Amino acid sequence: MKRTADWIPQRPPAARGVFTNRTLNLRPIKAIGYDLDYTLVHYHVLAWERRAYEHLQQGLVELGWPAGSLDFDPDFVIRGLVVDTRLGNIVKANRFGYVKRAYHGLDPLDYDAQRRAYSRTPVDLTDSRWVFLNTLFSLSKGCMYSQLVQLLDDHQLPEHLSYAQLFAVVSQTLDRAHMQGHLKREIIANPAHFVDLDPDMPRTLLEQREAGKKILLITNSEWEYSVKMLAYSCDPYLPGGMTWRDLFDLAIFSARKPSFFSSGSEAFEVLSDDGTLRRCGSGIKAPGCYVGGNARLVEDFLGHDQDEILYIGDHVYGDVHQSKHVRRWRTALVLRELEDEIQALEDFAHEQQRLSERMVRKDQLDWQTAQARQLLQRKRASRLPTPAVDEAAIKKELQRLRAETMALDRELSPLAVAASSHPNRRWGLLMRTGNDKSLMARHVERHADVYTSRVSNFLFETPHAYLRSSRGSLPHDPIPSHKRGPQNPTS
């Protein structure tokens, strides 16, 4: 094999990879659009969500609720969970919507309670009963809601409230805090406390632009806030006196996603730094900064086919689902937690191997036990031919199999508990629930052509990359013999 040239860099570590659900050739992509918050600009999640929680808390105190003594628990909720507003629970579901873990208030539901509540009730996100916590902005809301459920059950809140009404009050109070702009003013005043800078982010966009791609910004954040975040995150890392304005062919603020992808909202051109606007009656005709508008205007401005546009965001529904489902754009999802997820998988790899090896043996024992039970049944029924072995020998073998199974279960139990509580002790991994994919993973799989932990990972892939999806596995795929184990192992 010919040796690779020394000047070609090595691939990045796994945590900085771009992962492909559907093959994406970046070469024919002619325009790349970006969301802003938690996409181009990443925040220190703990700092942001703690302040959001505190603003929410203050709003609830002003309603006369006893929320002043509550504390934000950043580990209580992770992205990808679902609020059951009928029962007041927060649940984690697998890809089919079946609930695998649930909390009511601050307490986990035990097996029997969870079974009674959800054995016949899968999560259906088209039903308003269920609210998907699918962005990092959801963490403060989910934490507060669970704490208030506890207070409601303890009769410390207005007793006429249902769990659904309680969630509505929490959502409205948090939305009001965001609309009043208090939190964003704090971020503008002290961006170093809230913003997690990535010097490679603006360089990534610059390389894409230099490769002939048109670069777009489509954000729900308003003009005044966005331009300060862009200047702080981009300008120090661009060469030759460039600014963030030099990166974007089109920058759209207050886009009102997800309706941006389906509505016919009018666009307004930003004329000056103070945010003076001019109505664009005939659509978007020139590069620049705009407020409002809709995706059709962007397509008309670009003049490209829909599959030549790639949109990158962090919101499963508002960014990638709608741009994919309504506009048929190509999509990429930013999951910043992916870096911790991959690190957790690497840290647990040795234990996972032990768990997998022992589960192979457990599967063998279950098979052999079922065969022995069936043979005993046939011996007693005397209707079908059976091997020449007496019942006593079968019973003895069943006792041996049972004893080995119990010993194996004692070994498996702590490994299984550790696997299900790493890295988050309550919810485990973002993209898995047990051996199955989580509901979050299923939505990533359905709506995002590719996903990655941060925008700058595309710097490693370059604008010329051909991102190929891997061959998906199916339950009936052949299993290598070293993983399957011997068919009739000796005891």
KOLVOGU-366985 format. One record per residue (C-alpha): x, y, z; residue in three letters. Coordinates in Angstrom, 3 decimals. Example, Ala and Ser with C-alpha at 12.3 -4.5 7.8 and 13.67 -1.06 7.14 Angstrom:
! KOLVOGU-366985
12.300,-4.500,7.800,ALA
13.670,-1.060,7.140,SER
! end
This chain:
! KOLVOGU-366985
0.000,0.000,0.000,MET
1.301,3.414,-0.972,LYS
2.207,5.613,1.969,ARG
-0.017,8.663,2.553,THR
1.704,12.015,2.012,ALA
3.043,13.485,5.249,ASP
1.291,16.799,4.642,TRP
-2.218,15.244,4.593,ILE
-3.561,15.549,8.162,PRO
-4.894,12.679,10.205,GLN
-8.592,12.335,10.833,ARG
-9.849,14.135,13.957,PRO
-10.756,12.242,17.135,PRO
-14.155,10.537,17.117,ALA
-15.750,13.227,19.265,ALA
-15.033,15.792,16.530,ARG
-16.401,13.701,13.686,GLY
-19.310,14.347,11.349,VAL
-21.685,11.369,11.420,PHE
-23.784,10.447,8.423,THR
-27.352,9.156,8.335,ASN
-27.839,9.816,4.608,ARG
-24.937,10.208,2.221,THR
-24.094,13.880,1.712,LEU
-21.717,15.060,-0.990,ASN
-20.616,18.573,-0.019,LEU
-19.157,19.293,-3.450,ARG
-22.473,20.057,-5.210,PRO
-23.844,21.939,-2.176,ILE
-24.001,25.572,-3.316,LYS
-25.357,27.288,-0.198,ALA
-24.941,26.557,3.508,ILE
-27.277,28.154,6.022,GLY
-26.701,28.376,9.765,TYR
-28.726,28.952,12.887,ASP
-27.055,31.178,15.496,LEU
-27.674,30.155,19.121,ASP
-26.108,26.818,20.097,TYR
-25.041,26.400,16.457,THR
-22.598,29.133,15.439,LEU
-22.501,30.566,18.948,VAL
-22.250,28.007,21.696,HIS
-22.940,28.912,25.305,TYR
-21.712,27.684,28.625,HIS
-24.825,25.624,29.235,VAL
-24.641,25.740,33.011,LEU
-24.252,29.540,33.104,ALA
-27.020,30.193,30.563,TRP
-29.551,27.734,31.952,GLU
-28.899,28.752,35.559,ARG
-29.702,32.370,34.713,ARG
-32.728,31.319,32.671,ALA
-33.885,29.268,35.658,TYR
-33.376,32.234,37.977,GLU
-35.386,34.537,35.726,HIS
-38.133,31.900,35.570,LEU
-37.971,31.534,39.331,GLN
-38.376,35.282,39.837,GLN
-41.389,35.312,37.557,GLY
-43.034,32.536,39.570,LEU
-42.291,34.312,42.846,VAL
-44.036,37.372,41.443,GLU
-47.097,35.165,40.912,LEU
-47.025,34.422,44.617,GLY
-45.705,30.877,44.257,TRP
-43.253,29.472,46.847,PRO
-40.451,28.986,44.303,ALA
-37.830,31.192,45.935,GLY
-36.105,28.381,47.830,SER
-35.709,26.099,44.803,LEU
-32.278,25.416,43.302,ASP
-31.318,24.643,39.718,PHE
-30.087,21.068,39.242,ASP
-28.243,20.985,35.884,PRO
-28.128,17.183,35.811,ASP
-31.792,16.554,36.487,PHE
-32.855,16.949,32.846,VAL
-31.048,16.184,29.604,ILE
-32.023,16.980,26.055,ARG
-34.272,14.392,24.404,GLY
-36.629,13.762,27.328,LEU
-40.400,14.183,27.055,VAL
-42.810,15.890,29.450,VAL
-46.055,14.004,30.024,ASP
-48.297,16.954,30.863,THR
-51.231,14.691,31.729,ARG
-49.485,12.804,34.534,LEU
-46.832,15.366,35.459,GLY
-43.954,13.055,34.558,ASN
-40.709,13.450,32.660,ILE
-39.891,10.327,30.665,VAL
-37.236,8.859,28.427,LYS
-38.549,6.778,25.562,ALA
-36.969,4.473,23.013,ASN
-37.228,4.952,19.249,ARG
-40.689,3.380,19.189,PHE
-42.003,5.742,21.841,GLY
-42.124,3.167,24.646,TYR
-41.230,4.675,27.998,VAL
-38.112,3.110,29.508,LYS
-37.570,5.464,32.448,ARG
-39.761,8.036,34.179,ALA
-39.722,10.557,37.009,TYR
-42.703,12.103,38.748,HIS
-41.597,15.302,40.354,GLY
-38.166,14.544,41.755,LEU
-38.754,10.824,42.315,ASP
-38.259,7.953,39.869,PRO
-41.270,5.783,39.104,LEU
-40.693,2.210,40.176,ASP
-41.203,-0.622,37.712,TYR
-44.815,-1.342,38.620,ASP
-45.895,2.318,38.585,ALA
-44.180,2.893,35.259,GLN
-45.779,-0.218,33.802,ARG
-49.255,0.831,34.935,ARG
-48.804,4.284,33.437,ALA
-47.163,3.443,30.130,TYR
-47.376,-0.233,29.168,SER
-50.143,0.611,26.675,ARG
-49.324,4.286,26.129,THR
-46.365,5.005,23.845,PRO
-45.172,8.578,23.453,VAL
-46.825,10.238,20.449,ASP
-45.335,13.666,19.788,LEU
-48.263,14.624,17.560,THR
-50.412,14.591,20.720,ASP
-50.268,17.842,22.724,SER
-50.026,15.722,25.880,ARG
-46.330,15.205,25.140,TRP
-43.716,17.987,25.007,VAL
-40.318,17.117,23.539,PHE
-37.365,18.755,25.334,LEU
-35.227,18.796,22.219,ASN
-32.924,21.785,22.732,THR
-30.466,22.826,25.410,LEU
-32.789,25.771,26.126,PHE
-35.221,23.191,27.600,SER
-33.112,22.234,30.607,LEU
-34.137,25.018,32.976,SER
-37.810,24.555,32.081,LYS
-37.735,20.791,32.651,GLY
-35.952,21.141,35.984,CYS
-38.371,23.781,37.276,MET
-41.428,21.838,36.116,TYR
-40.380,18.699,38.006,SER
-39.763,20.703,41.169,GLN
-43.167,22.400,40.873,LEU
-44.910,19.056,40.338,VAL
-43.516,18.109,43.726,GLN
-44.902,21.322,45.255,LEU
-48.275,20.804,43.567,LEU
-48.529,17.267,44.966,ASP
-47.653,18.661,48.408,ASP
-50.536,21.182,48.109,HIS
-48.186,24.180,48.078,GLN
-49.499,25.530,44.750,LEU
-53.034,26.507,43.693,PRO
-54.921,23.212,43.872,GLU
-57.084,23.894,40.816,HIS
-54.045,23.507,38.568,LEU
-53.679,20.393,36.447,SER
-50.229,19.159,35.481,TYR
-50.844,20.486,31.949,ALA
-51.827,23.911,33.292,GLN
-48.760,23.910,35.493,LEU
-46.530,23.297,32.475,PHE
-48.282,26.083,30.579,ALA
-47.576,28.541,33.416,VAL
-43.899,27.528,33.492,VAL
-43.579,27.905,29.706,SER
-45.368,31.246,29.595,GLN
-43.330,32.648,32.476,THR
-40.044,31.626,30.861,LEU
-41.160,32.943,27.458,ASP
-42.081,36.247,29.061,ARG
-38.619,36.504,30.643,ALA
-37.024,35.911,27.223,HIS
-39.299,38.436,25.507,MET
-38.457,41.086,28.077,GLN
-34.828,40.567,27.104,GLY
-33.313,40.597,30.594,HIS
-31.180,37.498,30.036,LEU
-29.876,38.576,26.648,LYS
-28.916,41.980,28.040,ARG
-26.859,40.194,30.692,GLU
-25.131,38.121,27.996,ILE
-24.351,41.189,25.907,ILE
-22.921,42.912,28.999,ALA
-20.709,39.948,29.941,ASN
-20.276,37.600,26.976,PRO
-17.153,35.960,28.402,ALA
-19.254,34.470,31.207,HIS
-21.818,32.951,28.868,PHE
-20.223,32.309,25.472,VAL
-17.983,29.311,24.795,ASP
-15.729,30.649,22.042,LEU
-14.528,28.429,19.194,ASP
-11.839,30.164,17.091,PRO
-12.244,27.565,14.335,ASP
-15.934,28.371,13.774,MET
-15.468,31.560,11.699,PRO
-12.551,29.950,9.855,ARG
-14.849,27.092,8.867,THR
-17.345,29.487,7.315,LEU
-14.554,31.392,5.581,LEU
-13.206,28.213,3.987,GLU
-16.673,27.254,2.804,GLN
-17.121,30.700,1.291,ARG
-13.729,30.551,-0.395,GLU
-14.762,27.186,-1.853,ALA
-17.595,28.946,-3.678,GLY
-20.448,28.243,-1.252,LYS
-22.925,30.981,-0.418,LYS
-23.111,31.341,3.351,ILE
-26.398,32.200,5.047,LEU
-27.499,33.048,8.560,LEU
-31.119,32.306,9.505,ILE
-31.784,32.929,13.190,THR
-34.770,33.649,15.399,ASN
-32.656,35.997,17.511,SER
-33.214,39.691,16.959,GLU
-30.802,42.092,15.243,TRP
-29.445,43.923,18.292,GLU
-28.484,40.755,20.145,TYR
-27.233,38.766,17.160,SER
-24.800,41.345,15.806,VAL
-23.091,41.611,19.181,LYS
-22.783,37.834,19.494,MET
-21.441,37.536,15.957,LEU
-18.906,40.304,16.483,ALA
-17.723,38.709,19.725,TYR
-17.556,35.158,18.304,SER
-16.219,35.850,14.797,CYS
-14.342,39.112,14.377,ASP
-11.232,38.369,16.527,PRO
-10.531,35.186,14.553,TYR
-10.888,36.492,10.998,LEU
-7.867,37.655,8.955,PRO
-7.118,41.033,7.445,GLY
-9.665,43.145,9.278,GLY
-12.605,41.032,8.131,MET
-15.794,41.020,10.213,THR
-18.733,38.666,10.492,TRP
-20.509,40.623,7.736,ARG
-17.861,39.446,5.273,ASP
-18.806,35.813,5.950,LEU
-22.482,35.935,5.015,PHE
-24.104,36.508,1.643,ASP
-27.423,36.733,3.431,LEU
-28.185,37.201,7.136,ALA
-31.791,36.929,8.301,ILE
-32.775,37.865,11.863,PHE
-36.064,37.357,13.750,SER
-36.839,34.588,11.272,ALA
-39.621,33.052,13.405,ARG
-38.683,29.434,12.710,LYS
-40.271,26.968,12.263,PRO
-42.958,28.997,10.431,SER
-40.145,30.589,8.394,PHE
-40.020,27.422,6.283,PHE
-43.733,27.354,5.457,SER
-45.093,30.923,5.762,SER
-45.120,33.820,3.330,GLY
-43.921,36.409,5.834,SER
-42.556,39.632,4.432,GLU
-38.863,40.574,4.627,ALA
-37.393,43.906,5.733,PHE
-33.901,45.077,4.856,GLU
-31.667,46.363,7.675,VAL
-30.371,49.740,6.549,LEU
-28.141,50.786,9.462,SER
-26.513,49.549,12.646,ASP
-29.328,50.991,14.737,ASP
-31.715,48.507,13.118,GLY
-33.577,50.866,10.776,THR
-35.681,48.752,8.393,LEU
-37.031,49.091,4.882,ARG
-39.809,46.924,3.494,ARG
-38.785,44.563,0.678,CYS
-41.938,44.549,-1.384,GLY
-40.399,42.665,-4.288,SER
-38.495,40.106,-2.222,GLY
-34.798,39.748,-1.401,ILE
-32.811,40.990,-4.373,LYS
-29.328,41.687,-2.989,ALA
-26.910,40.333,-0.399,PRO
-27.202,41.903,3.025,GLY
-29.012,41.759,6.360,CYS
-32.756,41.283,6.672,TYR
-35.452,40.819,9.282,VAL
-38.299,38.341,8.875,GLY
-38.988,36.834,5.481,GLY
-39.433,33.198,4.557,ASN
-37.586,30.278,2.998,ALA
-39.124,30.750,-0.450,ARG
-37.585,34.240,-0.638,LEU
-34.197,32.707,0.232,VAL
-34.566,30.096,-2.510,GLU
-35.546,32.768,-5.049,ASP
-32.513,34.865,-4.054,PHE
-30.129,31.925,-4.325,LEU
-31.550,30.472,-7.524,GLY
-30.432,26.969,-6.484,HIS
-32.291,23.682,-6.364,ASP
-33.523,22.674,-2.935,GLN
-31.091,19.757,-2.624,ASP
-28.210,22.174,-3.250,GLU
-28.942,23.969,0.041,ILE
-27.642,22.640,3.372,LEU
-29.087,24.018,6.608,TYR
-27.344,23.495,9.940,ILE
-29.005,24.046,13.322,GLY
-29.392,22.663,16.823,ASP
-33.192,22.395,17.052,HIS
-34.527,19.004,15.929,VAL
-37.952,20.365,14.988,TYR
-37.486,24.083,14.287,GLY
-34.298,23.663,12.242,ASP
-33.747,20.267,10.654,VAL
-37.233,18.721,10.650,HIS
-38.967,21.692,9.065,GLN
-36.234,22.535,6.564,SER
-36.169,18.873,5.518,LYS
-39.904,18.154,5.551,HIS
-41.207,21.418,4.096,VAL
-38.365,22.681,1.867,ARG
-36.480,19.435,1.119,ARG
-33.159,21.083,1.999,TRP
-30.244,18.947,3.107,ARG
-29.781,19.082,6.873,THR
-27.181,18.871,9.624,ALA
-27.844,18.876,13.369,LEU
-25.443,20.249,15.967,VAL
-25.433,18.177,19.172,LEU
-22.815,19.637,21.460,ARG
-23.430,16.897,24.044,GLU
-22.076,14.417,21.500,LEU
-18.511,15.080,22.634,GLU
-19.338,14.046,26.201,ASP
-21.424,11.153,24.881,GLU
-18.532,9.727,22.876,ILE
-16.119,10.262,25.747,GLN
-18.524,8.400,28.050,ALA
-18.710,5.509,25.588,LEU
-14.913,5.350,25.402,GLU
-14.585,5.480,29.197,ASP
-17.093,2.655,29.588,PHE
-15.762,0.529,26.705,ALA
-14.058,-2.067,28.915,HIS
-17.119,-2.571,31.106,GLU
-19.333,-2.633,28.021,GLN
-17.228,-5.415,26.549,GLN
-17.589,-7.420,29.763,ARG
-21.324,-6.788,29.753,LEU
-21.671,-7.838,26.116,SER
-19.651,-11.028,26.632,GLU
-21.743,-12.028,29.623,ARG
-24.973,-11.258,27.776,MET
-23.864,-13.710,25.087,VAL
-23.540,-16.364,27.784,ARG
-26.904,-15.388,29.281,LYS
-28.534,-15.790,25.877,ASP
-26.999,-19.266,25.626,GLN
-28.280,-20.186,29.078,LEU
-31.779,-18.916,28.270,ASP
-31.795,-20.992,25.080,TRP
-30.614,-24.137,26.840,GLN
-33.098,-23.664,29.694,THR
-35.995,-23.278,27.279,ALA
-34.915,-26.424,25.403,GLN
-34.657,-28.428,28.629,ALA
-38.098,-27.263,29.781,ARG
-39.614,-28.185,26.442,GLN
-37.974,-31.627,26.566,LEU
-39.378,-32.187,30.052,LEU
-42.833,-31.234,28.806,GLN
-42.559,-33.694,25.922,ARG
-41.407,-36.475,28.228,LYS
-44.447,-35.980,30.443,ARG
-46.912,-35.680,27.545,ALA
-45.497,-38.797,25.807,SER
-46.898,-37.723,22.440,ARG
-43.741,-36.896,20.529,LEU
-40.475,-38.820,20.213,PRO
-37.839,-37.641,22.687,THR
-34.147,-38.361,23.291,PRO
-33.274,-41.232,25.563,ALA
-32.832,-39.264,28.780,VAL
-34.859,-39.609,31.957,ASP
-36.693,-36.826,33.795,GLU
-34.253,-36.854,36.683,ALA
-31.355,-35.967,34.380,ALA
-33.379,-33.168,32.796,ILE
-34.329,-31.745,36.196,LYS
-30.732,-31.906,37.348,LYS
-29.618,-30.009,34.241,GLU
-32.337,-27.430,34.806,LEU
-31.072,-26.905,38.351,GLN
-27.542,-26.437,37.064,ARG
-28.677,-23.975,34.388,LEU
-30.746,-22.058,36.944,ARG
-27.814,-21.807,39.343,ALA
-25.463,-20.557,36.620,GLU
-28.076,-18.066,35.434,THR
-28.553,-16.674,38.947,MET
-24.801,-16.335,39.423,ALA
-24.507,-14.610,36.045,LEU
-27.373,-12.247,36.906,ASP
-25.581,-11.223,40.091,ARG
-22.555,-10.342,37.991,GLU
-24.603,-8.629,35.295,LEU
-26.710,-6.461,37.574,SER
-24.070,-3.877,38.618,PRO
-22.738,-3.736,35.056,LEU
-26.233,-3.092,33.669,ALA
-26.910,-0.411,36.286,VAL
-23.599,1.295,35.493,ALA
-24.332,1.170,31.756,ALA
-27.760,2.760,32.209,SER
-26.533,5.562,34.493,SER
-23.457,6.717,32.565,HIS
-22.810,9.571,32.005,PRO
-26.031,10.911,33.595,ASN
-26.995,8.936,36.690,ARG
-30.726,9.377,36.059,ARG
-31.015,9.142,32.293,TRP
-27.829,7.580,30.947,GLY
-26.842,8.370,27.356,LEU
-28.529,10.916,25.118,LEU
-28.786,8.634,22.078,MET
-29.546,5.292,23.725,ARG
-31.952,3.791,26.174,THR
-30.663,0.374,27.170,GLY
-29.652,-1.517,24.030,ASN
-32.062,0.441,21.865,ASP
-31.884,3.869,20.271,LYS
-33.556,6.651,22.213,SER
-36.442,8.693,20.863,LEU
-33.951,11.534,20.427,MET
-31.704,9.297,18.309,ALA
-34.672,8.306,16.176,ARG
-35.506,11.934,15.413,HIS
-31.871,12.713,14.636,VAL
-31.843,9.718,12.324,GLU
-35.060,10.721,10.568,ARG
-34.468,14.420,10.045,HIS
-30.712,15.103,10.012,ALA
-28.690,13.930,7.027,ASP
-25.580,14.373,9.174,VAL
-24.947,15.347,12.770,TYR
-21.933,16.597,14.671,THR
-20.932,18.245,17.925,SER
-19.968,21.676,16.567,ARG
-19.828,23.651,13.332,VAL
-16.025,23.736,13.282,SER
-15.935,19.960,12.774,ASN
-16.704,20.728,9.125,PHE
-13.255,22.340,9.010,LEU
-11.771,18.835,9.327,PHE
-14.038,17.453,6.621,GLU
-13.505,20.431,4.243,THR
-16.105,21.768,1.773,PRO
-15.072,19.006,-0.653,HIS
-15.958,16.008,1.528,ALA
-18.110,13.084,0.445,TYR
-19.861,11.974,3.640,LEU
-20.993,8.382,3.193,ARG
-23.528,6.656,5.388,SER
-22.483,3.339,6.851,SER
-24.304,0.079,6.221,ARG
-27.088,-0.096,8.771,GLY
-27.407,-3.172,10.952,SER
-30.496,-5.381,11.139,LEU
-31.386,-7.994,13.769,PRO
-31.047,-10.812,11.217,HIS
-27.574,-9.791,10.015,ASP
-25.009,-12.591,10.437,PRO
-23.248,-12.414,13.789,ILE
-19.520,-13.205,13.851,PRO
-18.891,-16.478,15.649,SER
-16.579,-14.835,18.199,HIS
-19.502,-12.637,19.269,LYS
-22.134,-15.352,19.049,ARG
-20.175,-17.865,21.073,GLY
-20.155,-21.654,20.683,PRO
-23.536,-23.266,20.057,GLN
-23.099,-25.951,22.719,ASN
-20.479,-24.655,25.149,PRO
-19.108,-26.951,27.739,THR
-19.978,-26.247,31.350,SER
! end
